[in-house]
Amino acid sequence: MFDGLLTVRYLTSKNCFCTLSVNNFKHLQNNVLELHYNDNATAHVSVAPSSAPFDDQSIGINSLFAKTLGVDENSLVAVREIVQAPTIQSVTVTTLDDDDYSVLESLAENVQSTLLEQIRVLNEGQKFIVWIGKTIHVTVSVCSIKPISPGKIDNLTEVVIKPPEKEFKPIQNEPVEDKQTQNTCTKKVPFDFLAEYMNKTETLILRVVPFKDLAQKIGKLCFPFNVFVSRSVIPQIEGDTTTNLNIFMLKLLSSESEKSVHVRLIIFEDFLQDFKLNKICSENIFVSDVLQEYLSCDIGCRVMLEPYQGPTPDVKDLEIYTKKNCSIDIVQTFQQYLADSCREQEFVLNSDVVIDVTNKLRCFIRCQPCKFRFCVVNPDFVRNCKLVVVNEILPEREVLEQNEFTMSKYTTAVANYQDIIDKCLFLFAYNTKVFSKMYNVLITGKSGTGKTTLLKTITNIINSFPYFIFTKKINCKAIKGKTVESLHKLFSTTFFDLIHHQPSVLILDDIHILCENVNEGDGLAQQAVYFNRVSEMLEGLFNQFCEHNAVGILATTESTSKLNKHIYATRGNHLFKNVYNIDQLQRNDRLKLFDFFFTNNELENVDLRKYVEKTESFVMQDMVDLANKTLFESYQEDPDQTVLKITADHIETALKTVTETTLAGVNLHPPGEKTLDDIGGLADAKKILLETMLWPAKYPDLFTKAPLRLPSGLLLYGPPGTGKTLLAGAAAKHCGLRLISIKGPELLSKYIGASEQAVRDVFQRAQSAKPCILFFDEFDSLAPRRGHDNTGVTDRVVNQLLTQLDGIESLSGVFVLAATSRPDLLDPALLRPGRLDIHIRCSLPDEISRLEILEALSKPLKFSDDANLVLLAQATEGFSGADLQAVLYSAQLESVKGLLEDEANTQEFQTEIHQVQLMEALKNTRPSLTRAERMKYEQIYRNFEGGGSKDFTPGSRATLA
């Protein structure tokens, strides 16, 4: 449904259609708009497509038609689409004068077709223009519409033209001279008895809001039985209500309880100037918490306000009911309370309503004679009234548990929490004021990012001044698994309550638990049917109750992809048009949180910036857990300290015990024990990996100031066995990064969309685990050239990979590392700049590199004095790193065999590898790649790097497909 604020542009077209831009026009469903302008003016118009370019912030209207409606050019109008406009069966119209009627009557035969060409939507009382020819036009007013207004006319609509009504002019008689007769009354007629009827105020239905937030502005008028309204609610009351006593009876609307109270009505404008009472509803009545407790009414509850027409009760005595064994003088305390309260104003006191006189005296009174339910307290009443104390057990006041969720105190200072709060307030407050309806808002964020706390913060704001929006919260986790019928009953009852208290907002925490998006192809057909039924039921209720009421929905979910298509579809109309995602905490955010957590504590030589780097992937809940555990470590060390002293050891200990929320369910692979220093050879590859991964983590301040995006995609290519997979684990260990390893084929699925979803999930896991390395092994099997797959699965996977790598979603802190032995089989688009743009070749080792590899692999082994690794390195030309490791394994096995043959040394079991065993192992081990295969790979890599002939084929037997 389309709505918004648009600027009026005058058009010269001779019709009453309004014009929107092409972009706005395509969002319309019914081409019927409701315009709000000049505070209270409303008009209904139909929309026609524009033949000329039109901007999205404007609406075009014919100048004559606009002036007839009272709409000025360049003025702002609030626009709302009317989705359902019924067809008009009969419409009666009239003109403003006889001349226009004569012109219009001449068109009687063609008036229907003329109207259809110039206007489609009519509303009772609305005026419009009918053009006749090029120069003649008449102004027409709609008298009546059947069956309902507004509506749309069509070819079957009956149009009745009614002549204009003659203006009645009273006959002016000549003045007659007054002459006194015998029947003249010489006494003044007592008109006082009419005053009661002249000033009579009808029963008002008002909406309850508390005035506790306005206590400072109300000041001395802040009394339990005073109520406050705006002058616009009761314009009949004259005089200053702060000095005049206006007594009304207040009771709940449509309640089984017959409780009622008598209150004093005060108009805000009599003591507050230029004060905006509220931003939502003008028909509010501000009451005290005493009345709210007595009547059991909360924000938004409807009450009836009726004027009290009886005499002032002649109360002689007051019975004071309070608890037994009160330690103070009750009569003196209560009398002093009455005297102080009525010193500047009269006030009303009701029977059987519990009030807090002081912190130590809680009581209620009963008027005597008991037929009176209230009394008016003034200085004369205090002097003459007799007070009697009656001991009775009083009900304790219900103290609402005020959970101080500390997170609400600083959520507005970090990430984009304040931005989300401001947008929610604008959508709920502004649209309710203008359209009497609300938008639906969806807040997304990973687990632990503070969605529930953000809901609490928004709820507290909109419940209080100046919004006073009623809220009802449903925790979806608590009702998970209930039947569709039970959920329908629960939500129907909730919506009836929301409509009764509107404007109101329904709070749904974790809505994806009830409306999950389940793929039937995953073998969960029964669950899919259940969630589809629940989602379809909720969609119907949301549309039914929210469309024509000031009821909005504020919901949270981890991701829109988890929501059922009935709740959030990728295309078409959405229940939630406003989706806001909670951003990840940045370095400055985490530093602010540390400062907030440890404000009242003493830091001893603690560099918080160091721990800002160590909490890279922490969400809000993780930061809170870390702070609490740090404070506990300090308290545990010295429970007697008045101010907790925080040391680096406390934070380090807490860091080890904190389990990151975002890593729940993320399958991290252990990088192993080897670092880059433990790998022989591959000097250039290790240097590039260090520069790309270690430097940004080691010097974050320097790299964050870099104006261009840093490269984060690397491709390792080389023959099998050259250490590509080993490099990934060693780089993660050396740079202190987490490792997520993916084997190419494990992401592929036969179900349409499942493979792409698997790719998105992998990158989402990487974002949760950052800083990390996302390693794709056998990358050529996952992302081959597009167009070579009959099923199209890998083509869609490549498209999804391109989307993820292009930076549409930030990859900050995630290094994508792919390994393959056939880079020529990869789709070229993946290798372009900004994606996997750093290509690292892992070649077969030369003699020096082979010696380094042998020395690195032989560190845990024990060699005899005659062992010579240099000779072994010279004799292993064409061997890969994996082949050299196989040689050493074979030599170790030969050594163990020799030891087992010597029964005398079996007890010591200390093996030494001799040169003979090394050479024997070399004789029994062949390189994994033949010479032809090595030449083939060499040619492939030269072609990939941009040199050599692509037609080179070294023999017919080497296919390597």
Summary of the structure (lengths in Angstrom):
residues: 961
radius of gyration: 41.1
end to end distance: 55.1
largest distance: 157.2
contacts: 2816
relative contact order: 0.05
helix: 37%
strand: 21%
